[in-house]
Amino acid sequence: MPYNDTATEPPEKKAKIQCSPKVSLSLWEIHGLDEKVPIHIPNLPTALRENRQNIADFFLFVYERQRIWERRNRDEAQPWSQNPVFLDCSFCNNYRELDRGTQFFHAHVLDLRDSMGPNVSKLDWLTAVLWASYVYRQVNKVESFLQLGFPEPRDAVSFLKRASSQFKEKGCSFFTGAHQTQGYVNYRRHVEAVARNDGKLLREVSKKISNASNTKLCLKHLRAFPGIGQFLAWQMLCDLRESYCIDAKVDDYCELGPGAISTCNLKLRVFPL
């Protein structure tokens, strides 16, 4: 399935829409809810009961954010919300699967599945997706892989050389600017190490993940790869789960990054800093 870049490209930037006082509503007003509703939220753990209001505010925020995404995805006319915060500020998607980079990776996985045929073993499938995730997630830039494609482990050296020459020549970055990356020298060293000896380390880690009894253990094995910390390990584990390489369910375990922890602590006050 070819990746349709235009399908996930943000729409052309439009003039900022000013929200008049008449439509500057709180989320509670937008959804016709009484702010006393949180008093009736049942079955909260003791540690969270005093934060009912914050919890309700947070879930209402998530709900409105997703409604905005749906309106935008349907190409509805702006404004997509009547709340001034949502009109004036930028936010991430609620769901990682909606991100442009993840949609691009999913399109590659579908192509990969077609090319490997219906009789591919579960371990071989896991190994193929794991390698693709390893080389991609450290870069996390769609344009780089649109130009260069996804390499096989045996083609890693030539892929890295092409990456270096093409992006130096064009004077543009090979890596995403959305989060911290390790730089080309480290990336090259790490990818070469995993591809070395016919992908020996790759196959070893794949086998351990295949035999792992829980999600947390899968994360531990992913960190055996050079250059992979807890954040990237979690991204890669999501790729494996979404590609049906492992049986972990979405609610089995979650690895929160420092930003998510600080936000949860701000709203829910349940994570010690």
C-alpha positions in Angstrom: 0.0 0.0 0.0 1.8 3.2 -1.2 2.0 6.0 1.3 -0.2 8.9 0.3 1.7 11.9 1.7 -1.0 14.3 0.8 -3.6 12.4 2.8 -1.8 13.1 6.1 -0.3 16.5 5.3 -1.6 19.3 7.4 -4.1 21.5 5.5 -2.9 24.8 4.1 -2.5 27.3 6.9 -5.5 29.6 7.0 -5.8 33.0 8.5 -6.3 32.9 12.2 -9.9 32.9 13.2 -10.7 35.3 16.0 -13.2 34.0 18.5 -15.8 36.6 19.5 -16.8 36.8 23.2 -20.1 35.2 22.3 -18.5 31.9 21.3 -15.6 31.9 23.9 -17.0 29.1 26.0 -15.6 26.8 28.6 -15.5 23.1 27.8 -18.3 22.5 30.3 -20.5 25.1 28.5 -19.7 23.7 25.1 -20.9 20.2 26.1 -23.8 21.4 28.2 -22.4 19.9 31.4 -22.6 21.0 35.0 -19.2 21.5 36.6 -20.6 19.7 39.7 -20.7 16.4 37.7 -17.3 15.3 39.0 -18.7 15.0 42.5 -20.6 12.0 41.3 -17.6 10.2 39.7 -17.6 6.7 41.5 -15.0 4.1 42.2 -11.9 6.4 42.2 -8.9 5.2 44.2 -8.5 7.0 47.5 -5.4 8.8 46.2 -7.4 10.4 43.4 -10.7 11.3 45.1 -9.7 14.8 46.1 -8.7 15.5 42.5 -12.1 14.6 40.9 -12.4 18.0 39.3 -9.0 17.9 37.7 -9.7 14.4 36.4 -13.0 15.5 34.9 -11.3 18.6 33.4 -8.6 16.4 31.8 -11.0 13.9 30.3 -13.1 16.7 28.9 -9.9 18.2 27.4 -9.1 14.9 25.7 -12.6 14.5 24.4 -12.6 18.0 22.9 -9.2 17.5 21.4 -10.3 14.4 19.6 -13.5 16.1 18.3 -11.2 18.8 16.8 -9.1 16.1 15.0 -12.3 14.5 13.7 -13.6 17.8 12.3 -10.3 18.6 10.7 -10.0 15.1 9.2 -13.5 15.6 7.7 -12.3 18.8 6.2 -15.0 20.8 8.0 -14.8 24.6 8.0 -13.0 26.3 10.9 -13.4 27.1 13.7 -13.2 23.5 15.0 -13.9 24.5 18.6 -15.6 27.3 20.6 -13.0 27.2 23.3 -10.3 30.0 23.1 -7.5 27.8 24.4 -8.0 25.2 21.6 -8.4 28.0 19.0 -5.2 29.8 20.0 -2.8 27.0 21.0 -1.3 23.9 19.3 -1.6 20.4 20.8 -0.4 16.9 20.0 -2.8 14.2 18.8 -4.4 12.1 21.5 -3.5 8.9 19.7 0.0 8.1 18.5 -1.5 6.2 15.6 -2.9 9.5 14.1 0.6 11.1 13.8 1.8 11.6 10.2 5.1 9.7 11.0 3.3 6.7 12.4 0.8 6.6 9.5 3.8 6.5 7.2 5.4 3.7 9.1 2.1 1.7 9.1 2.0 2.1 5.3 5.5 0.6 5.1 4.5 -2.3 7.3 1.6 -3.1 5.0 3.9 -3.1 2.0 6.4 -5.3 4.0 3.6 -7.8 4.8 2.6 -8.1 1.2 6.2 -8.6 0.1 6.9 -11.4 2.7 3.8 -13.4 1.7 1.1 -15.1 3.8 3.3 -18.0 5.1 5.9 -15.9 6.9 6.7 -17.1 10.4 5.8 -15.0 13.4 9.4 -14.7 14.4 10.5 -13.6 10.9 7.7 -11.0 10.8 8.7 -9.7 14.2 12.3 -9.4 13.1 11.4 -7.5 9.9 9.2 -5.0 11.7 11.7 -4.6 14.5 14.5 -3.7 12.1 12.3 -1.2 10.3 11.2 0.4 13.5 14.8 0.5 14.8 16.2 2.3 11.7 13.1 4.6 11.4 12.3 5.7 15.0 15.8 7.0 15.7 15.3 9.4 12.7 11.5 9.9 12.8 11.4 12.0 9.7 9.0 10.9 6.9 10.9 12.9 4.2 14.2 11.1 4.8 12.6 7.6 4.3 10.5 8.8 1.4 13.8 9.7 -0.4 15.9 6.7 0.8 13.4 3.9 1.5 13.8 1.4 4.2 17.0 -0.7 3.9 17.4 -4.4 4.6 20.0 -5.2 7.2 22.5 -6.3 4.5 22.1 -2.9 2.8 22.6 -0.8 6.0 26.1 0.5 5.0 25.0 1.7 1.6 21.9 3.2 3.1 23.9 5.2 5.6 26.3 6.4 2.9 23.4 7.6 0.8 21.9 9.4 3.7 25.1 11.2 4.5 25.8 12.3 1.0 22.2 13.3 0.0 21.4 15.4 3.1 24.8 17.1 3.2 24.4 18.0 -0.5 21.0 19.4 0.1 21.9 21.1 3.4 18.9 19.8 5.2 18.5 17.6 8.3 18.2 13.9 8.1 16.5 13.8 11.6 13.3 15.1 13.0 13.2 18.4 14.8 10.3 17.3 17.0 12.4 15.7 19.7 16.1 15.1 20.7 18.1 12.8 18.4 21.5 11.3 18.6 23.1 12.7 15.4 24.3 11.0 12.3 27.7 9.7 13.7 26.0 7.8 16.6 23.1 6.7 14.4 25.5 5.2 11.8 27.5 3.4 14.5 24.4 1.9 16.1 22.8 0.8 12.9 26.0 -0.8 11.7 26.3 -2.7 15.0 22.8 -4.1 14.8 23.2 -5.1 11.1 26.7 -6.7 11.6 27.2 -10.4 11.4 24.1 -11.0 9.3 21.9 -9.2 11.9 23.0 -11.4 14.8 22.0 -8.9 17.5 18.7 -8.2 15.7 17.8 -11.9 15.6 18.8 -12.4 19.3 16.6 -9.5 20.5 13.7 -10.7 18.3 13.8 -14.1 19.8 13.9 -12.8 23.3 10.9 -10.5 22.6 9.0 -13.4 21.0 9.5 -15.4 24.2 8.9 -12.6 26.6 6.0 -13.2 29.1 5.0 -9.5 29.5 5.2 -6.1 28.0 7.7 -4.8 30.6 10.1 -7.6 29.7 9.8 -6.7 26.0 10.9 -3.2 26.8 13.9 -4.5 28.7 15.0 -6.5 25.7 14.5 -3.6 23.3 16.9 -1.5 25.4 19.7 -4.0 24.4 19.9 -2.2 21.1 22.5 0.5 21.0 21.0 4.0 21.1 17.7 2.9 22.5 16.6 4.4 25.8 13.3 4.1 27.5 11.4 6.6 25.2 12.5 5.0 21.9 12.0 1.5 23.3 8.4 2.4 24.1 7.9 3.8 20.6 9.3 0.6 19.1 7.2 -1.6 21.3 4.1 0.3 20.1 5.2 -0.4 16.5 5.5 -4.1 17.3 2.1 -4.2 19.0 0.3 -2.2 16.2 1.9 -4.6 13.6 0.6 -7.7 15.4 4.1 -8.9 16.2 3.3 -9.4 19.9 0.2 -10.2 21.8 0.4 -7.3 24.3 -2.9 -5.4 24.8 -3.0 -1.7 24.9 -3.9 -1.5 28.6 -1.3 -4.1 29.8 1.5 -1.5 30.5 2.4 2.0 29.7 5.8 3.7 29.8 5.3 7.4 30.5 7.9 9.9 29.5 9.0 12.9 31.7 6.6 15.3 30.0 3.6 13.0 30.5 4.6 12.4 34.2 4.9 16.1 34.9 1.5 16.7 33.3 -0.2 13.9 35.2 1.4 15.2 38.4 0.1 18.7 37.6 -3.4 17.6 37.0 -3.8 14.5 39.2 -1.0 14.8 41.7 -0.3 11.1 41.8 3.3 10.9 40.6 6.0 11.9 43.1 8.5 14.2 41.5 
